[in-house]
Every structure is written in C-alpha cells, then in structure tokens.
C-alpha cells in the first residue's frame, strides 16, 4: 500500500501546487512584482515534501456533498504534522507553507533548505526516508500563449506595404532616433516639395540644370528618393520615411529623360556645381543615387568633402567609377542579388515611395538602396552629439544592415569611450552632451 501511495503521489505531484491554499502560499512566497528573486542564485532552494495523511472518516458516496469544500472537513492529522516537524529538524529545513490534499491522502509542505546545501543532495536523502511519500523541487512553470504583437507605432495608412522598413530594423530604431537635426544634401532631380508626405522636410533647394532641361517637370526620381529618406511619419498620410525628422536640401543636377519615366541624366558640369554647393551648405550627409564613369573633377570634390568629415552614400552599378569606386564613399546595392564586396545592401525591389502630385508607387534599383542607407546613416547621426565620419559609419553598419543593431553598437561604443576616461582627465569629446541628451524617438 505504501508503494502504491508513493506511485500515486509521484504521478499526481503537480496537484500539490494546483490545489494549494492560495492565501497561505501567496503570503509565504515572494511577490514577483516586488522584484524579489525566487531562484537559487538569490535565495535558498525550496522543495515540496509530502507526508501520508489519512482522512479521519471514509469519503461519502458518489454524488454526496463533499466535506472537503465546507472548510471543516479534511484536516492535517497529528501523525502527518509530527512527521513534518521531525523531517524538518532532521534535515535543517524551514517550513514556508503547507496544506492537506484529500485527493492524495497527503499533507504537502514547502520547505526552504538552510545551510547552503544543494537541493539535489537533500532530495536524495529524503527519497530514502520512510516518513516521506514525495519529495521534489518547487518547480516553476510557464504559459505557452503570447500576447498579440503590438500595433505599429505609425498611423500612416500605407505603412503595412513598406516591408523594407522591417527588413532594415527601422521600426525598432525609431524608438531611439528619427533623424532630428540632421541635414541631408540630396543631389538628384527636382523634388515635389508640395507633396503632403514631405511637408516641412525640404529646408532648401537649388537647381543647376538650366532652363532648357525641363527641371520643373523632372520630379519623379528626386521625389521618390526624398520619400524613402524622409517621408513624414504619423501624419495619417501615405508612408513612413527612414529618417522622418531629417531635413533635405535639394540640389537639382539631373533631369528626367522621358515623361512618366524614372530615368534621368546628369553631367559633369551639373553634378560638379551641385556637389560644390552641397559642400558649401555644410550638410554632413550627401545622397548620390546616381552612377557613371570615373570623373576626376567629381572625384576631387568628393575627396574634399571626405576630408571635412562629410559622409557620401552612392548607388552601386557594375562597371561604374562614380561615385562608389571613390575610397570612402559608402556604396549601396540591392539585397536581392549578389552583393559586391565592400558594398552595403538594402531592399531594392518594389519599395513603396512617393510620386509627384501626392501620389505613391513602387520603385526598384540601387538608387533605392542608396536612399535607404542614407536614411539609416541619418538615424545614427541624430543619435549622438559626436561627429560620425565615413569610417565610423561604415564600422557601425555591419552587414546585414539593421538600423536598430547599428544604434545599439553606437550606444555601446559611446558608453565605453566615456566610461574609460581616466579620473581627473578632460571629459571625452561629447560625453557631457551625451549624458544630458534626450532621445530622438517616438
């Protein structure tokens, strides 16, 4: 009979927890909300020990009212209570909670092991003790359900179509930074600054294409790149830009080749003027979603900017020398195909963006990848009071590009730099500003 009772107790051990007196157990165990730890690393281990506890009278017939629900039925027997006290004394255990279980004819006790002994040692000894019916750790269990995913933090109706943002870790990054205070020079076609999703994002514009290039009608490519980089977030309109709080300064150097087409062209003369003007503006970040042959004049201008700490992001095209073959320029290509060595990748097929006249459409190509990487760089720049040059940015944007991961690397590097300065030494550049800055997030 004892063997049978032990077997039944083991098979139904979970009942010791499920039918416990809620009041006794909650009073004895730490409150999770209080932060009190229940692990062995922070408090003595706890075990569940069962003792035989025969009912005082035979159970009633099936269907009869159960006395166990009345509050004056099944109680702890004197023998069970005595055995619990003896075992506690013999093994240096401290009682935490206890309750009788009529279904198992058992008195369950939660003991705390004192003296720093491991639970396995005590449980092995208890398993051989004839007074004990059951001995096991106080296990923890977890539910297998999960809360529904939180709704996106955007009210822009076309956000769900922007799969590129999730691929680049942008929604998580936006909790930390959104591009505030960063000026981006966009060298491209003209931009439809009246587009409702660009309201307040265009801080200046200059054109170098001349009156015979149809600049006023050449808006498609530049508007598309501007939307990818900085479309306004949470305005109940359209899409979300990667750096929705950044400011764009548009330098028109290219013109649309055909009506209704994204294809556009530039030349050495227009690009050189636009690059020189962008450098004079002091913008720390330049987007070049263009490609073409190596050009000594344009290369000299880019190199001059790199020496000043300006970051250039360019669209990669196989066989092209400008701009991505200039050392220091961050090249961008589509992640859907083979990625050239030394080039960063971003989604470049069917990326939703802006069209002139308050319209939206999908865009593809490495121009798109360059605009996306430019937006991510703007997030990094807005997240630190320190200057980030091209090499620092390249070190943070480890493939595959993920804006949230890059921001985490930036924060870690800043913490190490500021914490590592010697006592009494001058403050590391930007550390005081870093300590007092507000997060540029949602």
C-alpha positions as CSV (number, residue, x, y, z in Angstrom):
1,X,0.0,0.0,0.0
2,X,2.9,2.4,0.8
3,X,4.4,1.7,-2.7
4,X,1.1,2.4,-4.3
5,X,0.7,5.6,-2.4
6,X,4.2,6.7,-3.4
7,X,3.5,5.9,-7.0
8,X,0.2,7.8,-7.0
9,X,1.8,10.7,-5.3
10,X,4.6,10.9,-7.9
11,X,2.1,10.7,-10.8
12,X,0.0,13.4,-9.4
13,X,2.7,15.6,-7.9
14,X,1.5,18.7,-9.7
15,X,-1.6,18.6,-7.6
16,X,0.4,19.8,-4.6
17,X,0.7,23.1,-6.4
18,X,-2.6,23.3,-8.1
19,X,-4.8,22.8,-5.0
20,X,-2.7,24.7,-2.6
21,X,-4.2,27.2,-0.2
22,X,-3.8,30.4,-2.2
23,X,-3.8,32.5,0.9
24,X,-1.0,30.6,2.6
25,X,1.1,30.2,-0.5
26,X,0.9,33.8,-1.7
27,X,1.7,35.0,1.8
28,X,4.8,32.8,2.1
29,X,6.3,33.1,-1.4
30,X,8.0,36.2,-2.7
31,X,5.8,38.6,-4.7
32,X,7.1,38.8,-8.3
33,X,6.0,42.4,-8.6
34,X,8.3,43.3,-5.7
35,X,11.4,42.2,-7.6
36,X,12.2,39.5,-5.0
37,X,14.1,36.7,-6.7
38,X,13.0,33.1,-6.3
39,X,16.0,31.5,-7.9
40,X,18.6,29.5,-6.1
41,X,21.2,32.2,-7.0
42,X,19.5,34.7,-4.8
43,X,17.6,32.7,-2.1
44,X,17.7,29.3,-0.5
45,X,16.3,26.5,-2.7
46,X,12.8,25.3,-1.9
47,X,11.3,21.8,-2.1
48,X,7.9,20.2,-1.9
49,X,7.6,17.3,0.6
50,X,4.6,15.0,1.0
51,X,3.6,13.1,4.1
52,X,0.9,10.4,4.4
53,X,-2.3,12.0,5.8
54,X,-5.2,9.5,6.0
55,X,-8.7,11.1,6.2
56,X,-10.4,10.8,9.6
57,X,-13.5,9.3,8.1
58,X,-14.4,7.4,4.9
59,X,-15.4,9.5,2.0
60,X,-19.1,9.8,1.3
61,X,-20.9,8.1,-1.6
62,X,-20.6,9.4,-5.2
63,X,-22.8,12.4,-5.6
64,X,-22.8,13.3,-1.9
65,X,-21.8,16.7,-0.8
66,X,-18.0,16.8,-0.4
67,X,-16.9,17.9,3.1
68,X,-13.6,19.0,1.6
69,X,-15.4,22.1,0.3
70,X,-17.0,23.0,3.6
71,X,-14.0,24.2,5.4
72,X,-14.4,21.8,8.3
73,X,-13.6,18.5,6.6
74,X,-10.2,17.3,5.6
75,X,-7.5,18.4,8.1
76,X,-3.9,17.6,8.8
77,X,-3.5,14.5,11.1
78,X,-1.4,14.6,14.2
79,X,0.9,12.0,12.7
80,X,1.5,13.9,9.5
81,X,2.2,17.1,11.4
82,X,4.6,15.3,13.7
83,X,6.4,13.7,10.8
84,X,6.8,17.1,9.1
85,X,8.3,18.5,12.2
86,X,10.7,15.6,12.6
87,X,11.8,15.7,9.0
88,X,12.4,19.5,9.2
89,X,14.6,19.1,12.3
90,X,16.5,16.1,10.8
91,X,17.4,17.9,7.6
92,X,17.6,21.5,8.8
93,X,14.6,22.6,6.7
94,X,12.4,25.7,7.3
95,X,8.7,25.4,6.6
96,X,7.4,28.0,4.3
97,X,3.8,26.8,3.6
98,X,1.7,23.7,3.9
99,X,-1.7,22.3,3.1
100,X,-3.5,18.9,3.2
101,X,-4.7,17.3,-0.1
102,X,-7.6,14.9,0.4
103,X,-7.5,13.5,-3.1
104,X,-4.0,12.1,-2.5
105,X,-4.3,11.5,1.3
106,X,-1.3,13.7,1.7
107,X,0.0,16.6,3.7
108,X,2.2,18.8,1.5
109,X,4.8,21.1,2.9
110,X,7.1,23.6,1.1
111,X,10.4,23.6,2.9
112,X,13.3,26.0,2.4
113,X,16.8,24.3,2.6
114,X,19.1,26.1,5.0
115,X,22.8,25.9,5.4
116,X,23.6,26.4,1.7
117,X,23.2,22.7,0.8
118,X,22.2,21.9,-2.8
119,X,18.6,20.7,-3.3
120,X,19.7,17.6,-5.1
121,X,21.6,16.4,-2.0
122,X,18.6,16.9,0.3
123,X,16.1,15.4,-2.1
124,X,18.3,12.3,-2.5
125,X,18.3,11.8,1.3
126,X,14.5,12.4,1.6
127,X,13.8,9.9,-1.1
128,X,15.2,7.2,1.2
129,X,13.3,8.4,4.3
130,X,10.3,6.1,5.1
131,X,8.4,9.1,6.5
132,X,8.3,10.8,3.2
133,X,5.8,10.0,0.4
134,X,7.0,12.6,-2.1
135,X,10.0,14.9,-2.4
136,X,10.6,17.2,-5.3
137,X,11.9,20.6,-6.2
138,X,9.5,23.5,-6.1
139,X,9.2,23.8,-9.9
140,X,8.3,26.8,-11.9
141,X,6.0,26.6,-15.0
142,X,5.2,28.9,-17.8
143,X,2.3,29.6,-20.1
144,X,2.5,28.8,-23.8
145,X,0.5,31.6,-25.1
146,X,1.8,35.0,-26.2
147,X,0.2,38.4,-26.4
148,X,-0.7,39.7,-29.8
149,X,2.0,41.8,-31.5
150,X,1.8,45.4,-30.6
151,X,0.2,47.6,-33.3
152,X,2.7,49.5,-35.3
153,X,3.6,52.9,-33.8
154,X,2.5,54.6,-37.1
155,X,-0.8,55.8,-38.3
156,X,0.4,56.2,-41.9
157,X,-2.1,54.1,-43.9
158,X,0.4,52.6,-46.4
159,X,2.9,51.6,-43.7
160,X,1.9,47.9,-43.9
161,X,3.2,47.9,-47.6
162,X,6.7,49.0,-46.5
163,X,8.3,45.7,-46.0
164,X,11.7,47.3,-46.5
165,X,11.4,49.1,-43.1
166,X,11.1,45.9,-41.2
167,X,14.0,44.3,-43.1
168,X,16.2,47.2,-42.1
169,X,15.1,47.2,-38.5
170,X,13.7,50.7,-38.8
171,X,10.6,50.4,-36.6
172,X,12.8,49.4,-33.6
173,X,15.3,52.1,-34.5
174,X,12.7,54.8,-34.5
175,X,12.1,54.3,-30.7
176,X,15.7,55.6,-30.4
177,X,16.2,58.0,-33.2
178,X,14.3,59.5,-36.2
179,X,16.9,61.8,-37.8
180,X,16.2,65.1,-35.9
181,X,18.7,67.8,-36.5
182,X,20.4,66.0,-39.5
183,X,20.6,67.9,-42.8
184,X,20.9,65.7,-45.9
185,X,22.0,67.0,-49.3
186,X,20.0,65.2,-52.0
187,X,21.7,65.6,-55.3
188,X,19.2,64.3,-57.8
189,X,16.3,65.6,-60.0
190,X,14.0,68.3,-58.6
191,X,11.6,67.2,-55.8
192,X,7.9,67.8,-55.5
193,X,8.1,69.8,-52.2
194,X,4.4,70.2,-52.2
195,X,3.8,66.5,-51.7
196,X,1.8,66.1,-48.4
197,X,4.2,63.5,-47.2
198,X,7.2,65.9,-47.5
199,X,5.6,68.9,-45.7
200,X,8.3,70.5,-43.6
201,X,11.0,68.2,-44.8
202,X,12.6,70.3,-47.5
203,X,14.6,73.1,-46.0
204,X,16.2,74.4,-49.2
205,X,16.6,73.9,-52.9
206,X,18.9,74.9,-55.7
207,X,18.9,73.9,-59.4
208,X,21.9,73.6,-61.7
209,X,20.2,72.1,-64.7
210,X,19.4,75.3,-66.6
211,X,16.0,76.3,-68.1
212,X,16.4,74.1,-71.1
213,X,16.4,70.9,-69.1
214,X,12.8,70.8,-68.1
215,X,13.6,70.9,-64.4
216,X,10.1,71.8,-63.3
217,X,8.8,68.6,-64.9
218,X,11.6,66.4,-63.7
219,X,10.3,65.4,-60.3
220,X,9.9,61.7,-60.3
221,X,13.3,60.3,-59.3
222,X,14.1,63.0,-56.7
223,X,10.7,62.8,-55.2
224,X,11.0,59.0,-54.9
225,X,14.4,59.3,-53.1
226,X,13.2,62.0,-50.9
227,X,10.2,59.9,-49.8
228,X,12.3,56.9,-49.0
229,X,14.6,59.0,-46.8
230,X,12.4,61.4,-45.1
231,X,8.6,61.0,-45.7
232,X,6.7,62.3,-42.6
233,X,5.7,59.7,-40.1
234,X,2.4,59.7,-38.1
235,X,0.7,62.3,-40.2
236,X,-2.2,60.0,-41.2
237,X,-0.9,60.2,-44.8
238,X,0.9,57.7,-47.0
239,X,4.2,56.2,-45.9
240,X,6.9,56.4,-43.3
241,X,10.4,57.7,-44.2
242,X,13.5,56.0,-42.7
243,X,14.6,59.3,-41.2
244,X,11.3,61.1,-40.9
245,X,12.6,64.0,-38.9
246,X,15.6,64.8,-41.0
247,X,15.7,67.8,-43.3
248,X,16.5,67.6,-47.0
249,X,18.4,70.2,-49.0
250,X,17.7,69.5,-52.7
251,X,20.4,70.2,-55.3
252,X,19.0,69.6,-58.7
253,X,21.6,68.3,-61.0
254,X,19.7,65.7,-63.1
255,X,16.7,65.9,-65.4
256,X,14.1,63.4,-66.4
257,X,14.6,61.8,-69.9
258,X,11.0,61.0,-70.8
259,X,7.6,61.9,-69.3
260,X,6.4,59.2,-67.0
261,X,9.8,57.6,-66.6
262,X,12.2,57.4,-63.7
263,X,15.2,57.5,-66.0
264,X,17.2,60.7,-65.5
265,X,20.6,62.0,-66.6
266,X,23.2,64.4,-65.2
267,X,26.6,65.6,-66.5
268,X,30.0,66.6,-65.0
269,X,29.0,70.3,-65.1
270,X,25.7,70.0,-63.3
271,X,27.0,67.4,-60.7
272,X,30.1,69.5,-60.0
273,X,28.1,72.6,-59.3
274,X,25.7,70.6,-57.1
275,X,28.5,68.9,-55.2
276,X,30.3,72.2,-54.6
277,X,27.1,73.8,-53.4
278,X,26.3,70.8,-51.1
279,X,29.8,71.1,-49.5
280,X,29.3,74.9,-49.0
281,X,26.0,74.2,-47.3
282,X,27.7,72.3,-44.5
283,X,25.4,69.3,-44.8
284,X,27.1,66.3,-43.1
285,X,25.5,63.7,-45.3
286,X,25.1,63.6,-49.1
287,X,22.9,61.2,-51.1
288,X,24.1,60.3,-54.6
289,X,21.6,57.9,-56.2
290,X,23.4,58.2,-59.5
291,X,26.2,56.3,-61.2
292,X,28.5,56.8,-64.1
293,X,32.2,56.8,-65.3
294,X,35.1,57.8,-63.2
295,X,35.4,61.6,-63.3
296,X,38.5,63.4,-62.0
297,X,36.6,66.7,-61.2
298,X,33.8,65.0,-59.3
299,X,36.2,62.7,-57.5
300,X,38.2,65.7,-56.3
301,X,35.1,67.3,-54.9
302,X,34.0,64.2,-53.1
303,X,37.5,63.7,-51.7
304,X,37.5,67.2,-50.5
305,X,34.2,66.6,-48.7
306,X,35.5,63.3,-47.2
307,X,38.5,65.2,-45.7
308,X,36.0,67.5,-44.0
309,X,34.1,64.5,-42.5
310,X,31.2,64.6,-44.9
311,X,29.6,61.2,-45.5
312,X,28.7,60.3,-49.0
313,X,26.3,57.4,-49.9
314,X,26.2,56.3,-53.6
315,X,24.3,53.9,-55.7
316,X,26.4,50.9,-56.9
317,X,26.4,50.0,-60.6
318,X,28.8,47.3,-62.0
319,X,31.5,48.9,-64.1
320,X,30.8,52.5,-62.9
321,X,33.6,54.5,-61.4
322,X,31.5,57.3,-59.8
323,X,30.6,57.6,-57.0
324,X,31.1,54.2,-55.3
325,X,34.6,53.5,-56.6
326,X,35.9,56.6,-54.7
327,X,37.5,55.3,-51.5
328,X,35.5,56.4,-48.5
329,X,32.1,56.6,-50.4
330,X,29.6,54.2,-48.9
331,X,28.2,52.1,-51.8
332,X,24.7,50.7,-51.7
333,X,23.2,47.8,-53.7
334,X,20.1,45.8,-53.7
335,X,20.0,42.9,-51.2
336,X,18.0,40.7,-53.5
337,X,21.0,39.8,-55.7
338,X,24.8,39.2,-55.4
339,X,26.3,41.9,-53.2
340,X,29.6,43.4,-54.4
341,X,32.5,43.3,-51.9
342,X,32.6,46.4,-49.7
343,X,29.1,47.4,-50.6
344,X,26.2,47.6,-48.2
345,X,22.9,46.0,-49.2
346,X,19.3,47.1,-48.7
347,X,15.9,46.1,-50.2
348,X,15.7,47.4,-53.7
349,X,12.8,45.8,-55.4
350,X,9.3,47.2,-55.2
351,X,9.9,49.6,-52.4
352,X,6.9,51.9,-51.8
353,X,7.7,55.6,-52.1
354,X,6.3,59.0,-53.3
355,X,5.4,60.2,-56.7
356,X,4.8,63.8,-57.7
357,X,1.2,65.1,-57.3
358,X,0.5,63.5,-53.9
359,X,0.8,60.0,-55.4
360,X,2.6,56.8,-54.3
361,X,4.1,54.0,-56.2
362,X,6.8,51.2,-56.0
363,X,10.4,51.9,-57.1
364,X,13.3,49.5,-57.7
365,X,17.0,49.7,-58.3
366,X,20.2,50.6,-56.4
367,X,19.1,54.2,-56.3
368,X,16.6,53.0,-53.8
369,X,19.2,51.1,-51.8
370,X,21.3,54.2,-51.6
371,X,18.4,56.3,-50.3
372,X,17.7,53.7,-47.7
373,X,21.3,53.6,-46.4
374,X,21.3,57.4,-46.4
375,X,18.2,57.3,-44.1
376,X,19.9,54.8,-41.8
377,X,23.0,57.0,-41.6
378,X,20.8,59.9,-40.7
379,X,19.4,57.9,-37.8
380,X,22.9,57.2,-36.5
381,X,23.9,60.9,-36.8
382,X,20.8,62.0,-34.9
383,X,21.5,59.6,-32.0
384,X,24.8,61.1,-30.9
385,X,26.3,64.5,-30.2
386,X,29.6,63.2,-31.6
387,X,30.6,63.6,-35.2
388,X,30.4,60.5,-37.3
389,X,32.6,60.3,-40.3
390,X,32.5,57.8,-43.2
391,X,34.7,55.3,-41.5
392,X,32.8,55.4,-38.2
393,X,29.6,54.9,-40.1
394,X,31.0,52.0,-42.1
395,X,32.1,50.3,-38.8
396,X,28.6,50.7,-37.4
397,X,26.7,49.4,-40.4
398,X,27.9,45.8,-40.4
399,X,26.1,43.6,-43.0
400,X,23.3,42.8,-43.0
401,X,22.3,46.4,-42.4
402,X,20.0,46.8,-39.4
403,X,19.3,50.3,-38.1
404,X,18.4,49.1,-34.6
405,X,21.6,47.0,-34.3
406,X,23.7,49.8,-35.6
407,X,22.3,52.2,-33.0
408,X,23.0,49.6,-30.3
409,X,26.6,49.4,-31.4
410,X,26.8,53.2,-31.4
411,X,25.5,53.4,-27.8
412,X,27.9,50.7,-26.6
413,X,30.9,52.4,-28.2
414,X,29.9,55.8,-26.6
415,X,29.5,54.2,-23.2
416,X,32.9,52.5,-23.4
417,X,34.6,55.7,-24.6
418,X,33.0,57.9,-21.8
419,X,33.4,55.3,-19.0
420,X,37.0,54.6,-20.0
421,X,38.4,58.1,-19.5
422,X,40.8,58.3,-16.5
423,X,39.8,60.1,-13.4
424,X,40.6,63.8,-13.5
425,X,41.3,63.7,-17.2
426,X,39.4,66.1,-19.5
427,X,36.0,65.0,-20.5
428,X,36.0,62.8,-23.6
429,X,34.5,64.8,-26.6
430,X,30.7,64.8,-26.3
431,X,30.4,62.8,-23.1
432,X,28.8,65.7,-21.2
433,X,26.4,66.2,-24.1
434,X,25.7,62.5,-24.3
435,X,24.8,62.3,-20.6
436,X,22.2,65.1,-20.9
437,X,20.7,64.4,-24.3
438,X,17.1,63.5,-24.9
439,X,16.3,60.5,-27.1
440,X,15.2,61.3,-30.6
441,X,12.5,58.7,-30.7
442,X,8.7,58.2,-30.8
